[in-house]
Amino acid sequence: MKRQPPKFWLHPTRSPAARLLRPFSVVATFLTRRRLKRPMFHASVPVLCCGNITTGGTGKTPLALDLVQRLRDRGYHPHILSRGHRGRQRGPVAVTPGQSTARDVGDEPLLLAQAAPTWIGADRAQTARLAISHGADCLIMDDGFQNPTLHKDVSILVVDGPSGFGNACVLPAGPLREPLSDALLRAQAVVVIGDDRHNLLPAFPSKLLTLQAKLVPGPEIRALQGRRVVAFAGIGRPEKFFDMLRDAGVDPVRALPFPDHHFYTSRDIQRLETLSRESGTTLVTTAKDAVKLPFPFRTQVRVIGVELLWADPRSPERLLDLLFRTV
């Protein structure tokens, strides 16, 4: 059901397939470098980007949500800029909770809009102007590390600790959107989320602010401990959600992965309802998936929120201090 990345992407050694695809990676790198040379719009307010250079989920959205809340606690009025991946509306447009749907604007923007005003559009300069005209005094970009339209005052490279950079090759020979060396030249900070299994943190340049955190479930997880659950998720790496449940003492009897940004069909819903009835279990999913579930089925599913637990509690405040020192 879930589209898995090629296995050779995950191994640090260069496979014959990666070597065969390397010429296409060279072309992709050239095009990305050329695109990033375009003139960028410089906003009148600070801009922070939570981005990555690998395909699949790294934890960008939980990081963006964490920083947005901290900015609000400091008295700022942040707005969020997102591409609106897989949404029908191209933007620039505001996400309106209660009116916009995941099919209109994408699943992540709908989730982000619960925390702060959110705008979608591929041209981040356009959405930045709109956000500022509606009262934004700082901007958070959810993804967009390779987007050339808007200047970033601070770019955070978000890395999935367990998977790292795979074979360190650029698409299609590997999972990278651009060479790591290129990305590190534009980044001001790196956040490794999850166990640093590849010992990446010591290898990053000393000029970068390097931080670590892990994803943990929200307090609602306690009500599920000791119960039989069927978990499902359509995120970048569904296994991260399933492992998080297990670490919290909730071991699913079934764990169903769906493709990232998956829109649940009536057939999917019927299958999930059948599994729940047959096994006497509770259905469990992520907040990102919940916004795509039809009512009233959504009321039958327990939604588990995800939070960031920082290795050093001072880390996120250091990121925000870095943002305001650069402008």
Backbone torsions as a table, in degrees:
resi	resn	phi	psi	omega
1	MET	NA	-41.1	180.0
2	LYS	-90.4	134.5	176.1
3	ARG	-74.7	112.4	-178.0
4	GLN	-88.2	144.8	174.1
5	PRO	-68.3	155.4	177.6
6	PRO	-56.3	140.2	-176.9
7	LYS	-61.7	-32.1	-177.3
8	PHE	-69.5	-16.4	174.9
9	TRP	-65.0	-28.8	-168.9
10	LEU	-88.0	-12.6	-175.6
11	HIS	-97.8	135.6	-176.9
12	PRO	-66.2	-24.3	178.9
13	THR	-82.5	146.5	-178.2
14	ARG	-76.8	118.6	179.6
15	SER	-85.7	164.9	175.3
16	PRO	-56.3	-36.9	179.9
17	ALA	-64.8	-41.4	179.2
18	ALA	-64.8	-40.7	179.3
19	ARG	-65.5	-37.9	179.8
20	LEU	-64.9	-35.2	-176.6
21	LEU	-88.9	-4.6	-175.1
22	ARG	-57.1	-38.8	178.1
23	PRO	-57.7	-34.6	178.0
24	PHE	-70.6	-33.0	176.6
25	SER	-65.8	-37.0	178.1
26	VAL	-62.3	-42.1	178.1
27	VAL	-64.7	-44.6	-179.8
28	ALA	-61.1	-40.8	178.7
29	THR	-63.8	-43.4	178.8
30	PHE	-60.0	-44.6	-178.2
31	LEU	-66.8	-39.3	178.6
32	THR	-64.9	-44.6	179.6
33	ARG	-62.2	-40.5	179.8
34	ARG	-66.2	-40.8	-179.6
35	ARG	-63.9	-37.6	-176.5
36	LEU	-75.0	-6.2	177.2
37	LYS	-86.3	-5.3	-179.8
38	ARG	-65.4	150.6	176.2
39	PRO	-61.2	139.1	-178.6
40	MET	-109.5	149.2	173.8
41	PHE	-78.6	129.8	176.5
42	HIS	-99.2	112.3	-178.7
43	ALA	-73.6	159.6	179.9
44	SER	-85.2	0.5	179.0
45	VAL	-127.6	160.3	179.8
46	PRO	-61.6	142.1	180.0
47	VAL	-125.4	124.6	177.6
48	LEU	-119.5	131.4	-178.3
49	CYS	-112.4	126.3	171.3
50	CYS	-101.1	103.9	-174.2
51	GLY	-135.1	179.9	177.5
52	ASN	-148.9	175.7	177.8
53	ILE	-124.0	9.0	178.0
54	THR	-114.7	155.8	172.0
55	THR	-75.0	158.1	179.1
56	GLY	86.8	174.8	-174.1
57	GLY	-80.9	136.5	175.6
58	THR	-121.1	-16.1	-176.7
59	GLY	109.9	19.1	-179.6
60	LYS	-59.0	-46.7	-174.3
61	THR	-66.7	-45.8	174.5
62	PRO	-58.7	-35.0	177.4
63	LEU	-66.1	-45.2	178.8
64	ALA	-59.0	-44.0	-179.6
65	LEU	-64.4	-40.2	178.5
66	ASP	-61.6	-46.4	-177.5
67	LEU	-70.4	-35.4	177.0
68	VAL	-59.9	-45.8	-179.3
69	GLN	-63.6	-37.8	179.9
70	ARG	-69.0	-35.9	175.9
71	LEU	-64.7	-41.6	177.9
72	ARG	-63.5	-38.3	177.7
73	ASP	-64.0	-27.3	178.1
74	ARG	-82.6	-4.2	178.5
75	GLY	96.4	7.8	178.8
76	TYR	-87.3	167.9	178.6
77	HIS	-121.9	76.4	-177.4
78	PRO	-73.9	145.4	168.0
79	HIS	-116.9	154.1	-176.3
80	ILE	-111.3	136.7	176.9
81	LEU	-112.3	129.0	-179.5
82	SER	-137.5	157.1	179.1
83	ARG	-73.3	-33.7	-174.5
84	GLY	81.3	46.3	-174.6
85	HIS	-58.1	129.6	177.6
86	ARG	71.1	6.9	173.7
87	GLY	-81.2	153.2	-179.1
88	ARG	-75.5	-28.9	-179.5
89	GLN	-83.0	130.2	-175.8
90	ARG	-85.8	-22.6	-179.7
91	GLY	81.9	176.9	5.4
92	PRO	-75.0	136.1	-178.3
93	VAL	-155.3	148.7	176.3
94	ALA	-81.4	143.4	173.9
95	VAL	-85.3	125.1	-176.9
96	THR	-110.8	103.2	178.5
97	PRO	-56.2	135.8	-179.2
98	GLY	90.6	-17.6	177.7
99	GLN	-120.0	-49.5	177.1
100	SER	-66.5	146.7	175.6
101	THR	-115.9	165.5	178.4
102	ALA	-61.3	-34.5	178.0
103	ARG	-69.9	-25.9	177.6
104	ASP	-75.3	-50.3	-167.4
105	VAL	-120.4	-4.2	-175.3
106	GLY	96.5	159.3	-175.3
107	ASP	-75.7	-43.4	-177.1
108	GLU	-64.4	-44.1	177.3
109	PRO	-59.5	-36.1	179.3
110	LEU	-64.9	-37.3	176.6
111	LEU	-70.2	-43.9	-179.4
112	LEU	-62.9	-35.8	-176.9
113	ALA	-65.9	-15.0	175.4
114	GLN	-74.0	-16.6	-177.3
115	ALA	-103.8	-32.2	-176.9
116	ALA	-163.9	159.6	176.0
117	PRO	-53.9	132.5	-172.9
118	THR	-129.1	139.2	-178.8
119	TRP	-125.5	141.3	177.8
120	ILE	-116.6	153.6	177.7
121	GLY	155.0	141.8	179.3
122	ALA	-67.7	-32.6	178.5
123	ASP	-86.8	98.6	-175.8
124	ARG	-70.4	-21.0	175.5
125	ALA	-64.2	-42.6	178.9
126	GLN	-63.6	-46.6	-178.3
127	THR	-68.7	-32.2	177.2
128	ALA	-63.9	-43.9	179.1
129	ARG	-61.0	-43.6	179.9
130	LEU	-63.9	-44.5	-179.6
131	ALA	-60.9	-43.8	-179.6
132	ILE	-64.8	-38.9	178.8
133	SER	-67.4	-18.1	178.6
134	HIS	-104.8	19.9	169.7
135	GLY	103.1	4.6	178.8
136	ALA	-68.9	132.1	174.5
137	ASP	-110.7	3.4	169.9
138	CYS	-163.2	155.3	-174.6
139	LEU	-126.7	137.2	175.4
140	ILE	-115.7	122.5	176.1
141	MET	-95.2	122.1	172.9
142	ASP	-92.7	103.8	-171.4
143	ASP	76.1	178.1	-179.5
144	GLY	105.0	15.8	-179.6
145	PHE	-59.3	-33.0	179.2
146	GLN	-100.0	8.0	-180.0
147	ASN	-78.8	126.1	-173.4
148	PRO	-92.8	2.8	-169.4
149	THR	-86.7	-23.2	-174.0
150	LEU	-130.7	129.8	176.4
151	HIS	-69.0	135.3	176.8
152	LYS	-105.9	130.6	175.4
153	ASP	-75.7	-35.9	174.2
154	VAL	-137.0	125.0	175.4
155	SER	-111.4	121.9	178.7
156	ILE	-101.6	123.3	175.1
157	LEU	-88.8	113.7	-177.8
158	VAL	-96.6	126.7	-173.5
159	VAL	-123.5	133.9	173.0
160	ASP	-80.0	112.6	-175.0
161	GLY	-58.4	-47.6	-178.3
162	PRO	-62.0	-37.8	-176.1
163	SER	-96.3	-21.0	178.8
164	GLY	58.8	-133.8	-179.4
165	PHE	-110.4	18.0	178.2
166	GLY	58.4	-130.2	179.5
167	ASN	-86.3	5.3	176.4
168	ALA	64.9	22.2	178.0
169	CYS	-102.9	153.0	178.3
170	VAL	-82.7	148.2	176.8
171	LEU	-48.4	139.9	1.0
172	PRO	-91.3	3.4	-178.7
173	ALA	-75.1	-17.9	-179.3
174	GLY	-158.7	-171.0	-173.6
175	PRO	-89.0	0.2	-174.1
176	LEU	-84.7	140.6	176.0
177	ARG	-81.5	-19.5	178.5
178	GLU	-160.7	163.9	177.9
179	PRO	-61.2	142.5	-179.9
180	LEU	-59.1	-38.9	-179.5
181	SER	-60.3	-38.4	177.7
182	ASP	-64.5	-45.1	-176.8
183	ALA	-64.2	-39.8	-177.3
184	LEU	-67.1	-25.4	177.4
185	LEU	-69.6	-26.9	-177.8
186	ARG	-99.1	-12.0	-176.5
187	ALA	-85.8	148.9	171.9
188	GLN	-108.6	-17.9	-178.3
189	ALA	-150.5	155.1	175.1
190	VAL	-128.2	132.1	174.1
191	VAL	-119.8	115.7	175.8
192	VAL	-93.3	122.3	-178.3
193	ILE	-107.6	121.0	-176.5
194	GLY	98.7	-179.9	-179.2
195	ASP	-61.5	132.4	178.9
196	ASP	-82.6	71.8	-172.1
197	ARG	-68.7	-20.5	-178.1
198	HIS	-103.8	10.7	178.1
199	ASN	53.1	48.9	-176.9
200	LEU	-78.1	-37.3	-171.8
201	LEU	-54.2	-45.6	-179.7
202	PRO	-67.5	-17.8	-174.9
203	ALA	-88.0	-12.8	-178.6
204	PHE	-73.2	151.1	179.6
205	PRO	-57.1	143.9	-175.8
206	SER	-65.8	-20.6	-179.9
207	LYS	-70.8	-16.7	-177.8
208	LEU	-88.3	142.5	170.0
209	LEU	-77.1	115.5	-176.2
210	THR	-111.6	126.9	-174.1
211	LEU	-134.6	162.0	179.8
212	GLN	-137.9	144.1	177.8
213	ALA	-150.3	171.4	174.0
214	LYS	-138.8	155.1	178.9
215	LEU	-85.9	132.1	177.8
216	VAL	-131.2	150.8	179.6
217	PRO	-73.6	155.1	176.3
218	GLY	-69.3	172.6	-175.8
219	PRO	-62.6	-18.2	-179.9
220	GLU	-65.9	-12.8	-179.9
221	ILE	-64.5	-26.7	-175.1
222	ARG	-62.4	-31.5	-178.8
223	ALA	-69.9	-14.3	-176.9
224	LEU	-101.7	-7.7	-178.5
225	GLN	-65.5	128.9	-178.1
226	GLY	87.9	-2.4	-179.9
227	ARG	-102.4	157.1	176.7
228	ARG	-84.6	125.7	-177.6
229	VAL	-131.4	152.1	168.1
230	VAL	-112.0	117.8	-177.7
231	ALA	-102.4	142.0	175.0
232	PHE	-142.5	149.5	-177.3
233	ALA	-159.1	138.7	174.6
234	GLY	-120.2	69.3	-179.3
235	ILE	-122.3	-179.2	-175.7
236	GLY	-57.2	-43.0	177.7
237	ARG	-136.0	86.7	-176.9
238	PRO	-55.6	-30.1	-178.3
239	GLU	-62.1	-25.2	177.0
240	LYS	-64.7	-39.6	178.3
241	PHE	-66.9	-44.3	-178.9
242	PHE	-64.8	-41.0	178.4
243	ASP	-65.2	-37.2	178.7
244	MET	-62.3	-40.1	177.5
245	LEU	-62.4	-45.4	-179.1
246	ARG	-62.5	-41.7	179.1
247	ASP	-62.5	-26.5	-179.8
248	ALA	-90.7	6.1	177.6
249	GLY	89.0	15.9	177.2
250	VAL	-117.4	102.2	-175.6
251	ASP	-100.3	104.9	-176.4
252	PRO	-62.6	139.9	173.3
253	VAL	-75.0	-24.6	171.7
254	ARG	-140.9	139.8	176.8
255	ALA	-127.3	112.2	-173.5
256	LEU	-108.2	111.7	177.1
257	PRO	-87.6	138.9	173.6
258	PHE	-119.9	160.7	177.5
259	PRO	-62.0	153.8	177.9
260	ASP	-58.5	138.5	179.9
261	HIS	64.0	25.3	-177.4
262	HIS	-67.5	133.8	172.9
263	PHE	-95.7	122.9	-173.1
264	TYR	-75.5	127.5	-179.4
265	THR	-89.7	169.0	177.1
266	SER	-62.0	-32.1	177.6
267	ARG	-67.4	-40.8	176.6
268	ASP	-61.1	-46.3	-178.3
269	ILE	-61.5	-43.6	179.7
270	GLN	-61.5	-41.8	179.6
271	ARG	-63.5	-42.7	-179.6
272	LEU	-66.2	-41.4	177.9
273	GLU	-62.8	-39.8	179.6
274	THR	-64.9	-44.1	178.6
275	LEU	-60.6	-39.9	-179.3
276	SER	-66.1	-44.0	-178.9
277	ARG	-68.2	-42.0	-174.8
278	GLU	-68.4	-35.1	-174.5
279	SER	-104.3	-1.4	-179.7
280	GLY	61.1	41.1	-176.0
281	THR	-111.8	173.1	174.7
282	THR	-103.7	131.6	176.7
283	LEU	-79.6	136.0	-176.3
284	VAL	-133.6	136.7	177.5
285	THR	-149.3	-176.4	-179.0
286	THR	-91.2	164.3	176.5
287	ALA	-64.9	-34.5	178.8
288	LYS	-64.4	-36.9	177.8
289	ASP	-75.7	-34.4	-174.8
290	ALA	-60.4	-34.9	-177.7
291	VAL	-68.4	-11.6	180.0
292	LYS	-102.0	-2.3	-177.8
293	LEU	-86.1	138.5	179.5
294	PRO	-73.7	149.1	172.3
295	PHE	-83.4	137.3	11.3
296	PRO	-96.0	4.9	-179.0
297	PHE	-57.5	-34.1	-178.2
298	ARG	-58.4	-31.1	-178.8
299	THR	-71.5	-13.4	179.6
300	GLN	-91.4	-1.3	-173.2
301	VAL	-116.3	134.8	173.8
302	ARG	-83.5	128.5	-178.6
303	VAL	-102.5	126.8	-179.7
304	ILE	-106.9	114.8	176.4
305	GLY	-74.1	159.6	-179.2
306	VAL	-121.3	134.3	178.8
307	GLU	-125.9	159.4	176.0
308	LEU	-96.2	130.4	172.3
309	LEU	-109.6	113.2	-174.6
310	TRP	-82.7	138.2	176.3
311	ALA	-60.2	-38.2	174.4
312	ASP	-119.6	114.3	-177.2
313	PRO	-57.2	-19.3	-180.0
314	ARG	-82.5	-9.5	-172.4
315	SER	-57.5	-52.1	-176.8
316	PRO	-63.2	-33.2	178.0
317	GLU	-69.1	-31.5	175.9
318	ARG	-66.1	-36.3	177.1
319	LEU	-63.2	-45.0	-179.1
320	LEU	-69.1	-36.1	175.7
321	ASP	-61.9	-37.7	178.5
322	LEU	-63.4	-39.3	179.5
323	LEU	-59.8	-47.0	-174.2
324	PHE	-81.4	-13.8	173.8
325	ARG	-79.0	-21.8	-174.2
326	THR	-88.0	-9.1	-176.4
327	VAL	-114.1	NA	NA
